Structure formats: structure tokens, C-alpha cells
Amino acid sequence: MSYKVSLFILFLLMNTSCLFGQQNREGFAIVFGLSQPIIFDGFNLAISHKTKKLTFEYSHGLGLKIPESLKGDELESQSADLEVVWTTGPGVGYNWFKNFDTRLEFKAHKNRVRFFDEINTDYITYNIGVGAYYRIFPFKKLGLVVEPSIRYWPLIGSTLEDDEFIYQFNGVNYTHVAENQDFIINVSIGWKF
């Protein structure tokens, strides 16, 4: 799905949420990402706390496997399988409207890559980026929350030398460039306390 379609869906959700009950934005929430188990065969949990003006959050994901349909040209040409063993990090944001905030996020991701079913490498990437989040409360009196988000996490570094892994297979030299998260679109569901 293109980011334009995702932005349209996010905009649509934001505008239709006025039909449903609105909760007080302040307090704790625990949400689970839906794309992680559905698309990536993994898991993600985020805990956030909203005050009147600020949002503080921490998220952690496990066992995210990149499906064939989302592999880039480099991974495909090197018959590579990529798993994000874990992804973790905090964020802090500003509440612009009752249920909308933007966040500065700091993330680390442990990547495991297997090339040509023979060569393995593990490394950690580091990202600092921004995210936009919107909370929808489908039921006026319940704490159920749906939270669509779009994030941009550019790569700032990795544990690979020069952010590259160079190896040889069948006499040919190959270079794997550290994975970059770039745009991430997700919908999470959970509970606000």
C-alpha cells in the first residue's frame, strides 16, 4: 500500500472518529500493533502516557520477518531472508489536538540476515525519526482505543562498519547495506486506563 493511500485512510479515520465517543486523552494506554502479527509474523507492544500537553511512549517488538513481497532489490538479488529479532525504543511527543500527537522517536533494531541460505550476519541499526498518531475511541464508555500511525525513521547508524556487510559467495563479492526503516504505517489496538 502506498503512503498516499495510507495517509488518506488515516485522514478518513480522523474525520469519522467524531461520530464516536471521545475519551479524555490523559492517562496510560497499552496497544498492540496489527501489522506486526498480520504482515510480519511477529509481535509489538507499546505503552504510552499522555499528559495535558505531552505524550511519553515506549515500544518493543519481537520476531518480525520481512515477507517476500516487501523485500527490496538488494535482498532479492542476494536471496536474503531478513528478520528483525527485536525492535525497541522510547518516544516523546506533543499533543496538538485532543487525540492527535506527533512524536520524536529513538529506535534500535536487531537485524538477522541470511544470504543464499549459507551466510549469516547479525547487526543493530539505530534510527531517530518522527511519528504522527491519532487515537480513536469507538465506544463512549469503554477504554478500547484504535491508534493509526505513520512514522518516518531514517537510519542514523549501525554496528556494521560503514553501515555495510561485505561478503563473498561462489567467488562473487556482495555488499549488504544496513536496513533502513523509512516509512512505517500501522494501526494498533488496545486499552486506555
BELLIN-V782731 format. One record per residue. RES is the residue in one small letter. SS is DSSP state (A for helix, B for strand, O for the rest). OMEGA is omega in radians with two decimals (none if undefined). BURIAL is b if it has 24 or more other ideal C-beta (glycine too) atoms within 12 Angstrom, else e. Layout:
# BELLIN-V782731
res=RES ss=SS omega=OMEGA burial=BURIAL
res=RES ss=SS omega=OMEGA burial=BURIAL
This chain:
# BELLIN-V782731
res=m ss=O omega=-3.12 burial=e
res=s ss=O omega=3.14 burial=e
res=y ss=A omega=3.11 burial=e
res=k ss=A omega=3.09 burial=e
res=v ss=A omega=3.13 burial=e
res=s ss=A omega=3.09 burial=e
res=l ss=A omega=3.10 burial=e
res=f ss=A omega=3.12 burial=e
res=i ss=A omega=3.10 burial=e
res=l ss=A omega=3.11 burial=b
res=f ss=A omega=3.13 burial=e
res=l ss=A omega=3.12 burial=e
res=l ss=A omega=3.14 burial=b
res=m ss=A omega=-3.09 burial=b
res=n ss=A omega=3.12 burial=e
res=t ss=A omega=-3.11 burial=e
res=s ss=A omega=3.12 burial=b
res=c ss=A omega=3.09 burial=e
res=l ss=A omega=-3.08 burial=e
res=f ss=O omega=3.13 burial=e
res=g ss=O omega=3.10 burial=e
res=q ss=O omega=3.12 burial=e
res=q ss=O omega=2.96 burial=b
res=n ss=O omega=-3.06 burial=e
res=r ss=O omega=-3.03 burial=b
res=e ss=O omega=3.10 burial=e
res=g ss=B omega=-3.11 burial=e
res=f ss=B omega=3.03 burial=e
res=a ss=B omega=3.01 burial=b
res=i ss=B omega=-3.14 burial=b
res=v ss=B omega=3.10 burial=b
res=f ss=B omega=3.11 burial=b
res=g ss=B omega=3.14 burial=b
res=l ss=A omega=-3.12 burial=e
res=s ss=A omega=-3.09 burial=b
res=q ss=A omega=3.10 burial=b
res=p ss=A omega=-3.06 burial=e
res=i ss=A omega=-3.06 burial=e
res=i ss=O omega=-2.97 burial=e
res=f ss=O omega=3.09 burial=b
res=d ss=O omega=-3.10 burial=e
res=g ss=O omega=-3.02 burial=b
res=f ss=B omega=3.04 burial=b
res=n ss=B omega=3.13 burial=b
res=l ss=B omega=3.08 burial=b
res=a ss=B omega=3.08 burial=b
res=i ss=B omega=-3.13 burial=b
res=s ss=B omega=3.04 burial=b
res=h ss=B omega=3.12 burial=b
res=k ss=B omega=2.94 burial=b
res=t ss=O omega=-3.12 burial=e
res=k ss=O omega=-3.07 burial=e
res=k ss=O omega=-3.01 burial=e
res=l ss=B omega=3.01 burial=e
res=t ss=B omega=3.06 burial=b
res=f ss=B omega=-3.12 burial=b
res=e ss=B omega=3.02 burial=b
res=y ss=B omega=3.13 burial=b
res=s ss=B omega=3.13 burial=b
res=h ss=B omega=3.10 burial=b
res=g ss=B omega=-3.10 burial=b
res=l ss=B omega=2.91 burial=b
res=g ss=B omega=-3.13 burial=e
res=l ss=B omega=-3.13 burial=b
res=k ss=B omega=-3.10 burial=b
res=i ss=O omega=-3.12 burial=b
res=p ss=O omega=-3.13 burial=e
res=e ss=A omega=-3.06 burial=e
res=s ss=A omega=-3.12 burial=e
res=l ss=A omega=3.12 burial=e
res=k ss=O omega=3.07 burial=e
res=g ss=O omega=-3.11 burial=e
res=d ss=A omega=-3.11 burial=e
res=e ss=A omega=-3.13 burial=e
res=l ss=A omega=3.14 burial=b
res=e ss=A omega=-3.09 burial=e
res=s ss=A omega=-3.14 burial=e
res=q ss=O omega=-3.12 burial=b
res=s ss=O omega=-3.02 burial=e
res=a ss=B omega=2.98 burial=b
res=d ss=B omega=-3.11 burial=b
res=l ss=B omega=3.02 burial=b
res=e ss=B omega=2.99 burial=b
res=v ss=B omega=-3.04 burial=b
res=v ss=B omega=3.01 burial=b
res=w ss=B omega=3.06 burial=b
res=t ss=B omega=-3.01 burial=b
res=t ss=B omega=3.03 burial=b
res=g ss=B omega=-3.13 burial=b
res=p ss=B omega=3.03 burial=e
res=g ss=B omega=3.05 burial=b
res=v ss=B omega=-3.05 burial=b
res=g ss=B omega=3.11 burial=b
res=y ss=B omega=3.13 burial=e
res=n ss=B omega=-3.11 burial=b
res=w ss=B omega=3.14 burial=e
res=f ss=B omega=-3.05 burial=e
res=k ss=O omega=-3.09 burial=e
res=n ss=O omega=-3.11 burial=b
res=f ss=B omega=3.06 burial=b
res=d ss=B omega=2.98 burial=b
res=t ss=B omega=-3.03 burial=b
res=r ss=B omega=2.91 burial=b
res=l ss=B omega=-3.01 burial=b
res=e ss=B omega=3.14 burial=b
res=f ss=B omega=-3.03 burial=b
res=k ss=B omega=3.00 burial=b
res=a ss=B omega=-3.09 burial=b
res=h ss=B omega=3.03 burial=b
res=k ss=B omega=-3.11 burial=b
res=n ss=B omega=3.03 burial=b
res=r ss=B omega=-3.10 burial=b
res=v ss=B omega=3.08 burial=b
res=r ss=B omega=-3.10 burial=b
res=f ss=B omega=3.07 burial=b
res=f ss=O omega=-3.13 burial=e
res=d ss=O omega=-3.10 burial=e
res=e ss=O omega=-3.00 burial=e
res=i ss=B omega=-3.10 burial=e
res=n ss=B omega=2.96 burial=e
res=t ss=B omega=3.03 burial=b
res=d ss=B omega=3.08 burial=b
res=y ss=B omega=-3.14 burial=b
res=i ss=B omega=3.03 burial=b
res=t ss=B omega=-3.14 burial=b
res=y ss=B omega=-3.14 burial=b
res=n ss=B omega=2.91 burial=b
res=i ss=B omega=-3.10 burial=b
res=g ss=B omega=-3.11 burial=b
res=v ss=B omega=3.08 burial=b
res=g ss=B omega=3.06 burial=b
res=a ss=B omega=-3.05 burial=b
res=y ss=B omega=3.08 burial=b
res=y ss=B omega=-3.14 burial=b
res=r ss=B omega=3.09 burial=b
res=i ss=B omega=3.10 burial=b
res=f ss=O omega=-3.04 burial=b
res=p ss=O omega=-3.12 burial=e
res=f ss=O omega=-3.02 burial=e
res=k ss=O omega=-3.00 burial=e
res=k ss=O omega=-3.13 burial=e
res=l ss=O omega=-3.14 burial=e
res=g ss=O omega=3.13 burial=e
res=l ss=B omega=-3.12 burial=b
res=v ss=B omega=3.02 burial=b
res=v ss=B omega=-3.02 burial=b
res=e ss=B omega=3.01 burial=b
res=p ss=B omega=-3.13 burial=b
res=s ss=B omega=2.98 burial=b
res=i ss=B omega=-3.07 burial=b
res=r ss=B omega=3.04 burial=b
res=y ss=B omega=-3.08 burial=b
res=w ss=B omega=3.10 burial=b
res=p ss=B omega=3.12 burial=e
res=l ss=B omega=3.06 burial=b
res=i ss=B omega=3.12 burial=e
res=g ss=B omega=3.12 burial=e
res=s ss=B omega=3.08 burial=b
res=t ss=O omega=3.06 burial=e
res=l ss=O omega=3.09 burial=b
res=e ss=A omega=-3.08 burial=e
res=d ss=A omega=3.13 burial=e
res=d ss=A omega=3.14 burial=e
res=e ss=B omega=3.00 burial=e
res=f ss=B omega=-3.12 burial=b
res=i ss=B omega=-3.13 burial=e
res=y ss=B omega=-3.14 burial=e
res=q ss=B omega=3.09 burial=e
res=f ss=B omega=-3.10 burial=e
res=n ss=O omega=3.08 burial=e
res=g ss=O omega=-3.14 burial=e
res=v ss=B omega=3.09 burial=e
res=n ss=B omega=3.11 burial=e
res=y ss=B omega=3.07 burial=b
res=t ss=B omega=3.03 burial=e
res=h ss=B omega=3.11 burial=b
res=v ss=B omega=-3.13 burial=b
res=a ss=O omega=-3.11 burial=b
res=e ss=O omega=3.11 burial=b
res=n ss=O omega=-3.09 burial=b
res=q ss=O omega=-3.10 burial=b
res=d ss=B omega=-3.09 burial=e
res=f ss=B omega=3.10 burial=b
res=i ss=B omega=3.12 burial=b
res=i ss=B omega=-3.07 burial=b
res=n ss=B omega=2.94 burial=b
res=v ss=B omega=3.12 burial=b
res=s ss=B omega=3.10 burial=b
res=i ss=B omega=-3.11 burial=b
res=g ss=B omega=-3.02 burial=b
res=w ss=B omega=3.05 burial=b
res=k ss=B omega=-3.13 burial=b
res=f ss=O omega=none burial=e
